Amino acid sequence: MDRNTKSHLGAAALVAAFLLGCQPSQPDNAVDESTPSTPAPPQASPQTPPTGVDERMPDLAAETPARDTTPVDTTIDAVRLSAEGDTEKNTLGVPTSTFGPRDSVYAEIQSNGTASEYTIYAKWIGADGNVLADYGIRVNEAGPKRTVISLSKPDGWPQGENRIELAINGNVLRTETFTVH
C-alpha cells in the first residue's frame, strides 16, 4: 500500500470517528441538505440521491446549499412532536413537547395544498443556537399529507428550548419548539 493510500485510509477513519453526532431518521424520499461533501451511509434506499453529507458530521462549512424555492400552493397545517414514532411507517407516538437529553424527537408534519411535488425542509436548532441538522424531504403528492421525520443525538440534546424550523420549498412556514430537561 503506497503512502497516499494509507493517508486516504487514515483520513477516512478520522471522518468515521466524527459520525457519532446528530443522527436524523428520514423517510425513504429524504434529500440531505447538509454542507460537507462526504456521502451519507444508507438509512433506507432513497428514491432521490442525497446532495450533501451525513448530518452526523460536524458543521465544517458555513454555507448552506441552495434550496428549491419554486413557489407552491402548499402549507403546513399542523405539527406534532413525540419521543416515539416510525419514519418509514409514518407513525407517531404520544404527543409531547418535553424530552430527555438522549430522546429521539419525532415530528409529524401535516401539509396540504395543490402542489404535486415539493420539499419540506427541516432545520433542527439546539438551545445553544447551533444548527444540528438541515435536510429536505421530497413529497410527490398533492392534497393532505402526513410526513414523519426525526432526529436523535446520541451525545445528548442541549438543555433548554430547542426548535425545528419547517419550510416548504425554502419558505419557512412554521417553527416548533421543544424543551429538553
Contacts in CASP RR format, 6 or more apart in sequence:
PFRMAT RR
TARGET T0000
AUTHOR 0000-0000-0000
METHOD contacts of the structure
MODEL  1
MDRNTKSHLGAAALVAAFLLGCQPSQPDNAVDESTPSTPAPPQASPQTPP
TGVDERMPDLAAETPARDTTPVDTTIDAVRLSAEGDTEKNTLGVPTSTFG
PRDSVYAEIQSNGTASEYTIYAKWIGADGNVLADYGIRVNEAGPKRTVIS
LSKPDGWPQGENRIELAINGNVLRTETFTVH
1 9 0 8 1.000
15 38 0 8 1.000
15 57 0 8 1.000
18 56 0 8 1.000
18 57 0 8 1.000
18 58 0 8 1.000
19 41 0 8 1.000
19 54 0 8 1.000
19 56 0 8 1.000
19 57 0 8 1.000
20 56 0 8 1.000
20 154 0 8 1.000
20 155 0 8 1.000
21 56 0 8 1.000
21 58 0 8 1.000
21 153 0 8 1.000
21 154 0 8 1.000
21 155 0 8 1.000
22 55 0 8 1.000
22 56 0 8 1.000
22 124 0 8 1.000
22 132 0 8 1.000
22 133 0 8 1.000
22 151 0 8 1.000
22 152 0 8 1.000
22 153 0 8 1.000
23 55 0 8 1.000
23 56 0 8 1.000
23 151 0 8 1.000
23 152 0 8 1.000
23 153 0 8 1.000
23 154 0 8 1.000
24 30 0 8 1.000
24 55 0 8 1.000
24 122 0 8 1.000
24 124 0 8 1.000
24 133 0 8 1.000
24 135 0 8 1.000
24 149 0 8 1.000
24 150 0 8 1.000
24 151 0 8 1.000
24 152 0 8 1.000
25 43 0 8 1.000
25 87 0 8 1.000
25 104 0 8 1.000
25 149 0 8 1.000
25 150 0 8 1.000
25 151 0 8 1.000
25 152 0 8 1.000
26 43 0 8 1.000
26 44 0 8 1.000
26 87 0 8 1.000
26 135 0 8 1.000
26 136 0 8 1.000
26 137 0 8 1.000
26 149 0 8 1.000
26 150 0 8 1.000
27 44 0 8 1.000
27 87 0 8 1.000
27 88 0 8 1.000
27 90 0 8 1.000
27 137 0 8 1.000
27 147 0 8 1.000
27 148 0 8 1.000
27 149 0 8 1.000
28 44 0 8 1.000
28 45 0 8 1.000
28 46 0 8 1.000
28 47 0 8 1.000
28 88 0 8 1.000
29 46 0 8 1.000
29 47 0 8 1.000
29 48 0 8 1.000
29 137 0 8 1.000
29 138 0 8 1.000
29 139 0 8 1.000
29 140 0 8 1.000
30 43 0 8 1.000
30 46 0 8 1.000
30 48 0 8 1.000
30 50 0 8 1.000
30 135 0 8 1.000
30 136 0 8 1.000
30 137 0 8 1.000
30 138 0 8 1.000
30 149 0 8 1.000
31 46 0 8 1.000
31 48 0 8 1.000
31 50 0 8 1.000
31 51 0 8 1.000
31 119 0 8 1.000
31 135 0 8 1.000
31 136 0 8 1.000
31 137 0 8 1.000
31 138 0 8 1.000
32 40 0 8 1.000
32 50 0 8 1.000
32 51 0 8 1.000
32 52 0 8 1.000
32 53 0 8 1.000
32 54 0 8 1.000
32 55 0 8 1.000
32 135 0 8 1.000
32 136 0 8 1.000
33 51 0 8 1.000
33 52 0 8 1.000
33 64 0 8 1.000
33 65 0 8 1.000
33 67 0 8 1.000
33 121 0 8 1.000
33 134 0 8 1.000
33 135 0 8 1.000
33 136 0 8 1.000
34 52 0 8 1.000
34 53 0 8 1.000
34 54 0 8 1.000
34 55 0 8 1.000
34 57 0 8 1.000
34 133 0 8 1.000
34 134 0 8 1.000
34 135 0 8 1.000
35 52 0 8 1.000
35 53 0 8 1.000
35 59 0 8 1.000
35 60 0 8 1.000
35 61 0 8 1.000
35 62 0 8 1.000
35 63 0 8 1.000
35 64 0 8 1.000
35 65 0 8 1.000
36 52 0 8 1.000
36 53 0 8 1.000
36 57 0 8 1.000
36 59 0 8 1.000
36 60 0 8 1.000
36 61 0 8 1.000
37 52 0 8 1.000
37 53 0 8 1.000
38 52 0 8 1.000
38 53 0 8 1.000
38 54 0 8 1.000
38 57 0 8 1.000
39 50 0 8 1.000
39 52 0 8 1.000
39 53 0 8 1.000
39 54 0 8 1.000
40 50 0 8 1.000
40 52 0 8 1.000
40 53 0 8 1.000
40 54 0 8 1.000
40 55 0 8 1.000
41 54 0 8 1.000
44 88 0 8 1.000
47 138 0 8 1.000
48 138 0 8 1.000
51 65 0 8 1.000
52 65 0 8 1.000
55 132 0 8 1.000
55 133 0 8 1.000
55 134 0 8 1.000
55 135 0 8 1.000
55 151 0 8 1.000
59 130 0 8 1.000
59 131 0 8 1.000
64 134 0 8 1.000
67 119 0 8 1.000
67 121 0 8 1.000
67 167 0 8 1.000
67 169 0 8 1.000
67 170 0 8 1.000
68 118 0 8 1.000
68 119 0 8 1.000
68 169 0 8 1.000
68 170 0 8 1.000
69 169 0 8 1.000
69 170 0 8 1.000
69 171 0 8 1.000
70 118 0 8 1.000
70 169 0 8 1.000
71 169 0 8 1.000
71 171 0 8 1.000
72 113 0 8 1.000
72 115 0 8 1.000
72 118 0 8 1.000
72 168 0 8 1.000
72 169 0 8 1.000
73 113 0 8 1.000
73 114 0 8 1.000
73 115 0 8 1.000
74 111 0 8 1.000
74 112 0 8 1.000
74 113 0 8 1.000
74 114 0 8 1.000
74 115 0 8 1.000
74 118 0 8 1.000
74 142 0 8 1.000
74 168 0 8 1.000
75 111 0 8 1.000
75 112 0 8 1.000
75 113 0 8 1.000
75 168 0 8 1.000
75 173 0 8 1.000
76 109 0 8 1.000
76 110 0 8 1.000
76 111 0 8 1.000
76 120 0 8 1.000
76 166 0 8 1.000
76 168 0 8 1.000
76 173 0 8 1.000
76 174 0 8 1.000
77 110 0 8 1.000
77 111 0 8 1.000
77 112 0 8 1.000
77 144 0 8 1.000
78 109 0 8 1.000
78 110 0 8 1.000
79 107 0 8 1.000
79 108 0 8 1.000
79 109 0 8 1.000
79 110 0 8 1.000
79 164 0 8 1.000
79 166 0 8 1.000
79 174 0 8 1.000
79 176 0 8 1.000
80 92 0 8 1.000
80 95 0 8 1.000
80 107 0 8 1.000
80 108 0 8 1.000
81 95 0 8 1.000
81 96 0 8 1.000
81 97 0 8 1.000
81 105 0 8 1.000
81 106 0 8 1.000
81 107 0 8 1.000
81 108 0 8 1.000
81 176 0 8 1.000
81 178 0 8 1.000
82 92 0 8 1.000
82 93 0 8 1.000
82 94 0 8 1.000
82 95 0 8 1.000
82 96 0 8 1.000
82 105 0 8 1.000
82 106 0 8 1.000
82 108 0 8 1.000
83 93 0 8 1.000
83 94 0 8 1.000
83 96 0 8 1.000
83 99 0 8 1.000
83 100 0 8 1.000
83 103 0 8 1.000
83 104 0 8 1.000
83 105 0 8 1.000
83 106 0 8 1.000
84 92 0 8 1.000
84 93 0 8 1.000
84 94 0 8 1.000
84 104 0 8 1.000
84 106 0 8 1.000
85 91 0 8 1.000
85 92 0 8 1.000
85 93 0 8 1.000
85 106 0 8 1.000
85 148 0 8 1.000
85 150 0 8 1.000
86 148 0 8 1.000
87 106 0 8 1.000
87 148 0 8 1.000
87 149 0 8 1.000
87 150 0 8 1.000
90 108 0 8 1.000
90 146 0 8 1.000
90 147 0 8 1.000
90 148 0 8 1.000
91 148 0 8 1.000
92 106 0 8 1.000
92 108 0 8 1.000
92 148 0 8 1.000
93 106 0 8 1.000
97 177 0 8 1.000
97 178 0 8 1.000
97 179 0 8 1.000
98 178 0 8 1.000
98 179 0 8 1.000
98 180 0 8 1.000
98 181 0 8 1.000
99 105 0 8 1.000
99 157 0 8 1.000
99 178 0 8 1.000
99 179 0 8 1.000
99 180 0 8 1.000
99 181 0 8 1.000
100 157 0 8 1.000
100 180 0 8 1.000
100 181 0 8 1.000
101 153 0 8 1.000
101 156 0 8 1.000
101 157 0 8 1.000
101 159 0 8 1.000
101 180 0 8 1.000
101 181 0 8 1.000
102 153 0 8 1.000
102 154 0 8 1.000
102 156 0 8 1.000
102 157 0 8 1.000
103 152 0 8 1.000
103 157 0 8 1.000
103 180 0 8 1.000
104 150 0 8 1.000
104 151 0 8 1.000
104 152 0 8 1.000
105 124 0 8 1.000
105 150 0 8 1.000
105 151 0 8 1.000
105 152 0 8 1.000
105 157 0 8 1.000
105 162 0 8 1.000
105 164 0 8 1.000
105 178 0 8 1.000
106 148 0 8 1.000
106 149 0 8 1.000
106 150 0 8 1.000
107 122 0 8 1.000
107 148 0 8 1.000
107 149 0 8 1.000
107 150 0 8 1.000
107 164 0 8 1.000
107 166 0 8 1.000
107 176 0 8 1.000
108 146 0 8 1.000
108 147 0 8 1.000
108 148 0 8 1.000
109 120 0 8 1.000
109 146 0 8 1.000
109 147 0 8 1.000
109 148 0 8 1.000
109 149 0 8 1.000
109 166 0 8 1.000
110 144 0 8 1.000
110 145 0 8 1.000
110 146 0 8 1.000
111 118 0 8 1.000
111 120 0 8 1.000
111 139 0 8 1.000
111 143 0 8 1.000
111 144 0 8 1.000
111 145 0 8 1.000
111 147 0 8 1.000
111 168 0 8 1.000
112 143 0 8 1.000
112 144 0 8 1.000
112 145 0 8 1.000
113 142 0 8 1.000
113 143 0 8 1.000
113 144 0 8 1.000
114 142 0 8 1.000
114 143 0 8 1.000
115 142 0 8 1.000
116 140 0 8 1.000
116 141 0 8 1.000
116 142 0 8 1.000
117 138 0 8 1.000
117 139 0 8 1.000
117 140 0 8 1.000
117 141 0 8 1.000
118 138 0 8 1.000
118 139 0 8 1.000
118 168 0 8 1.000
118 169 0 8 1.000
119 136 0 8 1.000
119 137 0 8 1.000
119 138 0 8 1.000
119 139 0 8 1.000
119 168 0 8 1.000
119 169 0 8 1.000
119 170 0 8 1.000
120 136 0 8 1.000
120 137 0 8 1.000
120 139 0 8 1.000
120 147 0 8 1.000
120 149 0 8 1.000
120 166 0 8 1.000
120 167 0 8 1.000
120 168 0 8 1.000
121 134 0 8 1.000
121 135 0 8 1.000
121 136 0 8 1.000
121 137 0 8 1.000
121 165 0 8 1.000
121 166 0 8 1.000
121 167 0 8 1.000
121 168 0 8 1.000
121 170 0 8 1.000
122 133 0 8 1.000
122 134 0 8 1.000
122 135 0 8 1.000
122 136 0 8 1.000
122 137 0 8 1.000
122 149 0 8 1.000
122 151 0 8 1.000
122 164 0 8 1.000
122 165 0 8 1.000
122 166 0 8 1.000
123 131 0 8 1.000
123 133 0 8 1.000
123 134 0 8 1.000
123 164 0 8 1.000
123 165 0 8 1.000
123 167 0 8 1.000
124 131 0 8 1.000
124 132 0 8 1.000
124 133 0 8 1.000
124 134 0 8 1.000
124 151 0 8 1.000
124 162 0 8 1.000
124 163 0 8 1.000
124 164 0 8 1.000
125 131 0 8 1.000
125 132 0 8 1.000
125 162 0 8 1.000
125 163 0 8 1.000
125 164 0 8 1.000
125 165 0 8 1.000
126 132 0 8 1.000
126 157 0 8 1.000
126 158 0 8 1.000
126 162 0 8 1.000
126 163 0 8 1.000
127 157 0 8 1.000
127 158 0 8 1.000
127 159 0 8 1.000
127 160 0 8 1.000
127 161 0 8 1.000
127 162 0 8 1.000
127 180 0 8 1.000
128 158 0 8 1.000
129 158 0 8 1.000
130 158 0 8 1.000
132 151 0 8 1.000
132 153 0 8 1.000
133 151 0 8 1.000
137 147 0 8 1.000
137 149 0 8 1.000
139 145 0 8 1.000
139 147 0 8 1.000
157 180 0 8 1.000
158 180 0 8 1.000
159 180 0 8 1.000
159 181 0 8 1.000
160 179 0 8 1.000
160 180 0 8 1.000
160 181 0 8 1.000
161 177 0 8 1.000
161 178 0 8 1.000
161 179 0 8 1.000
162 177 0 8 1.000
162 178 0 8 1.000
162 179 0 8 1.000
162 180 0 8 1.000
163 175 0 8 1.000
163 176 0 8 1.000
163 177 0 8 1.000
163 178 0 8 1.000
164 175 0 8 1.000
164 176 0 8 1.000
164 178 0 8 1.000
165 172 0 8 1.000
165 174 0 8 1.000
165 175 0 8 1.000
166 172 0 8 1.000
166 173 0 8 1.000
166 174 0 8 1.000
166 175 0 8 1.000
166 176 0 8 1.000
167 173 0 8 1.000
END
